[in-house]
Amino acid sequence: MKIQIIRLAHYLMFIFILSNYSNAVWAAENKDKTQPTDFLDLAAVMLKDGHSDRALLALQSVDLKDKKTDLARFYTLQGLAYMNLNDFAAAKDSLQLAVKNGQNDVVIFVYLAQVHYALKAYRDTIQSIKKAGEHASKATLITLKAQAYWHLKETAAAINALDEGQRLYPTDFSFLRRKVFYFVELGLYHEATQLGRQYLKQSKAAAEDYIAIGNALRLSKQYQEALDILEIARLRFPENEMVAKLLAYTYLDQGKLNSAAFILEQAALLNPGLQAEAGEIYRRAGRFHKALTLNESISDQKVKLKQRLSILLALKQFERAANMESSLYRSGVLDDQEVRYALAYALFSSKRFPEANKHLDHLKDAELFRKGTELRRLMEICKTEPWQCT
């Protein structure tokens, strides 16, 4: 009985909703036909609700020949709709028509500045900002002006704009941050490092800020400056994987393989996926047994087997490397011709010549084929003059 009552209630609610919807539709269709629809207002509502494509459709119904039509408003709305749809060329044309037709709200120049910048018309961007009245001193437009000057290679003007931003917005550290990158690009590394430290100290910077500034210095080959910043980041954000990786790569850039491998090994305690990378660097550093220990814990079998084979070859443990053949087959790693040649070399070094030849037959790469041919020549020498292969 209770279930039937609930079903009846749901049914009545459905009828009520359907009835209201039908009445609304009827009312809309039978509205006073003499009252014209204000398509400009409709377009404005559509824009506010985020429906720029519908706003453009509504604007298509506006009679531009009607003297009562507010053309300044029409072209402004059309320009904003095109902006939202990333059609910046059309947006520029519409916004400029809005100005020609009497749009006197200076915010129109804010929109024009954004459109010009998107079109890489940087000089026009700056001119529009200058016409934006009180809006020109807003933080976003100051940043846009600095970037426009920077693209025009007017570096002094760009830095002056950032200085203006810092003066007007002393608690907004984005201007200082951007200045750091400008100085890096200008090759003023000492100044960039000083400003970078100032920014990181004042702004309660996130790990991403340390990463961005450290990487900018690293890419500019200012390794010691990068290390100074990234070492601090590592202390502040010990669990951040990107900080650890970037620090390791910076040591790697300097040829400090053991330091790089150690950092990645420590990071692998939180992310085991880094063990393979740490092991590979230890292998390159000649610490083969350490690399072999880390290799045991790699979960990706293909990566594990490839690395293990290369480590065993480096250790000259050819028999152990040759005995990996079945595992390499099962994992599909032998599709990699480099791996197949490495296995053939292990078999050759173990004097298992027929098996080595079998793998050499699969080599197609020109350089590997040449190496394979040399191995075959050596095998022939070993057969005829065994004393040379002891």
PEDAHU-V698351 format. One record per residue. N is the residue number from 0. RES is the residue in one small letter. OMEGA is omega as a letter, one per 20 degrees, with the letter a starting at -180 (999 if undefined). Layout:
{{N	RES	OMEGA} {N	RES	OMEGA}}
This chain:
{{0	m	a} {1	k	r} {2	i	a} {3	q	r} {4	i	r} {5	i	r} {6	r	r} {7	l	r} {8	a	r} {9	h	a} {10	y	a} {11	l	r} {12	m	r} {13	f	r} {14	i	a} {15	f	a} {16	i	a} {17	l	a} {18	s	r} {19	n	r} {20	y	a} {21	s	r} {22	n	r} {23	a	r} {24	v	a} {25	w	a} {26	a	a} {27	a	a} {28	e	a} {29	n	r} {30	k	a} {31	d	a} {32	k	a} {33	t	a} {34	q	a} {35	p	r} {36	t	r} {37	d	a} {38	f	r} {39	l	r} {40	d	r} {41	l	r} {42	a	r} {43	a	r} {44	v	r} {45	m	r} {46	l	a} {47	k	a} {48	d	r} {49	g	a} {50	h	a} {51	s	r} {52	d	r} {53	r	r} {54	a	r} {55	l	r} {56	l	r} {57	a	a} {58	l	r} {59	q	a} {60	s	r} {61	v	r} {62	d	a} {63	l	r} {64	k	r} {65	d	a} {66	k	a} {67	k	a} {68	t	r} {69	d	a} {70	l	r} {71	a	r} {72	r	a} {73	f	a} {74	y	r} {75	t	r} {76	l	r} {77	q	r} {78	g	r} {79	l	r} {80	a	r} {81	y	r} {82	m	a} {83	n	r} {84	l	r} {85	n	r} {86	d	a} {87	f	r} {88	a	r} {89	a	r} {90	a	r} {91	k	a} {92	d	a} {93	s	a} {94	l	r} {95	q	r} {96	l	r} {97	a	r} {98	v	r} {99	k	a} {100	n	r} {101	g	r} {102	q	a} {103	n	r} {104	d	a} {105	v	r} {106	v	r} {107	i	a} {108	f	r} {109	v	r} {110	y	r} {111	l	r} {112	a	r} {113	q	a} {114	v	r} {115	h	a} {116	y	r} {117	a	r} {118	l	r} {119	k	r} {120	a	a} {121	y	r} {122	r	r} {123	d	r} {124	t	a} {125	i	r} {126	q	r} {127	s	r} {128	i	r} {129	k	a} {130	k	a} {131	a	r} {132	g	a} {133	e	a} {134	h	a} {135	a	a} {136	s	r} {137	k	a} {138	a	a} {139	t	a} {140	l	r} {141	i	r} {142	t	r} {143	l	r} {144	k	r} {145	a	r} {146	q	r} {147	a	r} {148	y	a} {149	w	r} {150	h	r} {151	l	a} {152	k	r} {153	e	a} {154	t	r} {155	a	r} {156	a	r} {157	a	a} {158	i	r} {159	n	r} {160	a	r} {161	l	r} {162	d	r} {163	e	r} {164	g	r} {165	q	a} {166	r	a} {167	l	a} {168	y	a} {169	p	r} {170	t	r} {171	d	a} {172	f	r} {173	s	r} {174	f	r} {175	l	r} {176	r	a} {177	r	r} {178	k	r} {179	v	a} {180	f	r} {181	y	a} {182	f	r} {183	v	a} {184	e	r} {185	l	a} {186	g	r} {187	l	a} {188	y	r} {189	h	r} {190	e	r} {191	a	r} {192	t	r} {193	q	r} {194	l	r} {195	g	r} {196	r	r} {197	q	r} {198	y	a} {199	l	a} {200	k	a} {201	q	a} {202	s	a} {203	k	a} {204	a	r} {205	a	r} {206	a	a} {207	e	r} {208	d	r} {209	y	a} {210	i	a} {211	a	a} {212	i	r} {213	g	a} {214	n	r} {215	a	r} {216	l	r} {217	r	a} {218	l	r} {219	s	r} {220	k	r} {221	q	a} {222	y	a} {223	q	r} {224	e	r} {225	a	a} {226	l	a} {227	d	a} {228	i	a} {229	l	r} {230	e	r} {231	i	r} {232	a	a} {233	r	r} {234	l	a} {235	r	a} {236	f	a} {237	p	a} {238	e	a} {239	n	a} {240	e	a} {241	m	r} {242	v	a} {243	a	a} {244	k	a} {245	l	r} {246	l	r} {247	a	a} {248	y	r} {249	t	r} {250	y	a} {251	l	r} {252	d	a} {253	q	a} {254	g	r} {255	k	a} {256	l	a} {257	n	r} {258	s	r} {259	a	a} {260	a	a} {261	f	r} {262	i	r} {263	l	r} {264	e	r} {265	q	r} {266	a	a} {267	a	r} {268	l	r} {269	l	r} {270	n	a} {271	p	r} {272	g	a} {273	l	a} {274	q	a} {275	a	a} {276	e	r} {277	a	r} {278	g	a} {279	e	r} {280	i	r} {281	y	r} {282	r	r} {283	r	r} {284	a	r} {285	g	r} {286	r	a} {287	f	a} {288	h	r} {289	k	r} {290	a	a} {291	l	r} {292	t	r} {293	l	a} {294	n	a} {295	e	a} {296	s	a} {297	i	a} {298	s	r} {299	d	a} {300	q	a} {301	k	r} {302	v	a} {303	k	a} {304	l	r} {305	k	a} {306	q	a} {307	r	r} {308	l	a} {309	s	r} {310	i	a} {311	l	r} {312	l	r} {313	a	r} {314	l	a} {315	k	r} {316	q	a} {317	f	a} {318	e	r} {319	r	r} {320	a	r} {321	a	a} {322	n	r} {323	m	a} {324	e	a} {325	s	r} {326	s	r} {327	l	r} {328	y	a} {329	r	a} {330	s	a} {331	g	a} {332	v	a} {333	l	r} {334	d	r} {335	d	a} {336	q	r} {337	e	r} {338	v	a} {339	r	r} {340	y	r} {341	a	r} {342	l	r} {343	a	r} {344	y	r} {345	a	r} {346	l	r} {347	f	a} {348	s	r} {349	s	r} {350	k	r} {351	r	a} {352	f	a} {353	p	r} {354	e	r} {355	a	r} {356	n	a} {357	k	a} {358	h	r} {359	l	r} {360	d	a} {361	h	a} {362	l	r} {363	k	r} {364	d	a} {365	a	a} {366	e	r} {367	l	r} {368	f	r} {369	r	r} {370	k	r} {371	g	r} {372	t	r} {373	e	r} {374	l	r} {375	r	r} {376	r	r} {377	l	r} {378	m	r} {379	e	r} {380	i	a} {381	c	a} {382	k	a} {383	t	a} {384	e	a} {385	p	a} {386	w	r} {387	q	a} {388	c	a} {389	t	999}}
